[in-house]
């Protein structure tokens, strides 16, 4: 992406470090406490609550309604895969 001009290197960041920062981890490299599964409509209230809590850490965020967030995150084959983790 950097070579084609689609993305730019952050100032002072070597290409090797940027590539490492952008790496998408394999499932074997991620440890999850709980049981991951595809998001379902029944999850939107809990996901929306987590989203709102997460937004508090940032000065600028999208102000999605619950329905808008559902539209953005619901899994669609070959388009988006959203997982939720169920745990106690």
Number of C-alpha atoms within 10 A of each C-alpha: 8 11 8 7 8 7 9 12 15 9 6 6 9 10 13 8 10 14 12 9 9 8 8 9 8 7 8 6 8 7 7 11 9 11 11 13 12 12 18 14 11 8 13 18 14 10 17 18 11 11 16 16 10 11 13 10 9 7 6 8 11 8 11 14 11 16 11 11 17 19 12 12 17 19 17 9 7 6 7 11 13 14 15 15 12 11 9 5
